[in-house]
């Protein structure tokens, strides 16, 4: 560990590769990885399964008060049930975008995310971790890529896992997600103040990781 306690944030649009990069960066730095997107996906999945609409604020608050989320190294538990596999689908991606725009949902989960800093240094990724969750983070990044590059990566990822995939469908979904995330009233997607803007359209994963690790080490040495 380079420093007794610090936070690195990685924000960016859907499909930018934040999760993969954040996991690897956390491993390289020897600190924890906080997947904020997994929290929102898990909440969205459970609320949708319970048929609680995003505009039903009273029912939302009641349901959220009864939901317990536990993040483990390789899994996400909701009320002690592992939902890790279920939350990684295009359908849940869209649900997460819709529910995450609801004030009651964001309020309920903001505290949970902030508490993670109490357990030591971490790399956090999401869409507002550098601006809302950890605005005082030591190092911030905004990771992005063209919609076409992001769609291609997701397409190849699904094909490699033996899943059916349609490039045009993925591309259209990403473009719509970008619109939803950047125009919502609550914490719209934006570049956090002081963040390093990194377009990875023409970069390999290793190049991105090396850039981030070197930048973090340089920032922490000052």
N, C-alpha and C positions, 0 to 999 in steps of 0.2 A: 504494500500500500504506500502510495507516494505521500499522502497527507493524512493526518489523523481523521479528518472528517470533511468531505466535500461532495458536491452533487454536480453531475454532468447531465445536461438535458439535450435531447435530440427530438426536435419537432419536425413536422412535415406532412404533406398530403398522403392520402391513401395509396398504397403500393410503392412507396418510395424506398422500401427496404429498411425501414427504421428498426423493426424488431430484430432482424438478423444482425444488423450492424451494432445495435445496442448490446445484444447478447455477447457478441464477440469482443466488443470494446470492454465490457464489464469483466469478461474473463481475462483479457490481456492485462487489465489494470488491477486485477485481483480484488474487485469489489462486487457489490450486489447489482442485480438487474431488476428494474421495476417496469413491468409491462402494463402501463396504464390502459392501453387499448384493450387488453384482455379483461380488465375490470368492467369496462363499458360494454364489451360484447357479452360478457356473462350476465350482466344486469339486463341488457336488452333481450337476451334469449329467455331468461326466466319471466320477465314481464310479458313478453309476447306469448309464451306458453300459457301464462295465467290469464291471457286475454284481457290484459289491462292496457287500455289505449293511452297513447302519449298525452292526450288532452284531458285525461281523467285525473286531475291533480290530487284530489282527496284520496282516491284509491291508490294512486302512485305512492304517495307519502306513507300510507299505511303498509303497503307491500314492502317498500324499501326499508322500513323500520324492522321488518322481520327477516330480512335477508342478511346472511353472514357470508362474507367472501374471504377465502384464505388463498394467498398466493404461495405456491411452493416452487421449488427449483424448476420442475418440469411439468407442473400441472396447476390447474385452477379449480378450486372447490367452491361450490355454492351450496350452503347448508349441508356440508359434508359429502356432496355428490360431485364427482369429477366430471366437469363439462369441457375439458380441454379440447377434445375432438370436435364437439358440436359447435363450438364458437368460431371455428376457422372455416367458414363457408361464405360465399357471396351473399346469401340471404341474410346472414347475421351481420355482415358488414353494413348492409343497408339499414337494418334495424338499429344498429349501434349509432349510425349517423343521425337517425330520426330521434331516438330516445336521448342521445347525449345533448341535444339542443334544448331539452326540457329543464328549466331551472331547478325543479325539485330533485331531478336525478343528479345534476351536477353538484348541487349543494350537499346531497347525501354522501357523495363519493370524494369530495374535495378533501375532507378531513382525513379519510382513510389513506389517501395518497400522501398527504403531508406528513402523517405519522411515520411513514417508512424511513424518513431521514433520521429518526431517533435511533435507528438500529445500525447506523454506520454509513459510510460512503456508498454512493450508488450511481448508476447510470439509469436515467428515466427517459422513456420515449413516449410520445403521444402527439397531440395536436395543440396543447396549450400548457405543457409542462414548464416551458421556459418563461412564459408570460403570466400564468395564473398560479400554477401549483408551486413552482420553485423559482419565483422571480429574482431571488438573490443567488441563484446557482453560480458557482465559480466559473464554469465554462458552459456555453450554450451553442448549439448547432441547429441550423434549419436545413434539413436534408430534402432535396427534391430531384425531380427528373421530368422529362417531357411525358405527357399522358401516353404517348406511343411506347416509350421505353418502359414505363411502368407496366403497361398492359402486356407487353412482350414477356417481361420477367414473370408476371403472374401466370401467364399462359404456359410458359415453359416449366414453371414450378409444378403446376397441376398435372401436366402431361408426364413429368418425371415421376410423379406419385401414382401414375396409372389412372388418373381421374379424367373424365370428359371435360373438354374446355373449348370454348369458342372465342377466338381473339377479338372479333368485333363486339361481341357481347360484353367481354371484359373491359374493352376500351370505352364503350358507351357508359358502363357502370362507373368507371373511374372518373370520367368527365362529369357525370351527374353528381358523384360524391364530392368532387372539387367544388361544384357550384353550391351544394348544400352546406358544406363545411365553411366556405368562405363568406357566405351571405347570412348565416344564422345570427340571431340577435345576441345570444349568449356565447361569449368567448369564441368569436369566429376565428378561423384559421388565419394566422398572420405570422410574420417573422418577429420573434421576440426581440426586445431591445438588447443590443449588445451581442446578438447571435452571429455566428459565422455562417454565411449563406453558401451552401455547397450543392451545385448542380452535378449530379452523378450520371447523367445521361450517357456519357462516353467514358465512364470510369468503371474499372472492375471492382469487385467487392474488396479484394485485398488492397487496392489503391485507396479506397474510401477508408478502410480500417487504419491503414498506415497514416493517412492524413490526420484522422481524428486522434489517434494515440499520440502522435508527435505534437500535435497542437495542445492537447491536454497536459502532457509532460512539460511543455514549454511554459504554459500558463501557470502551472502549479509551482514551477521553480522560481517564479518572480517574487 
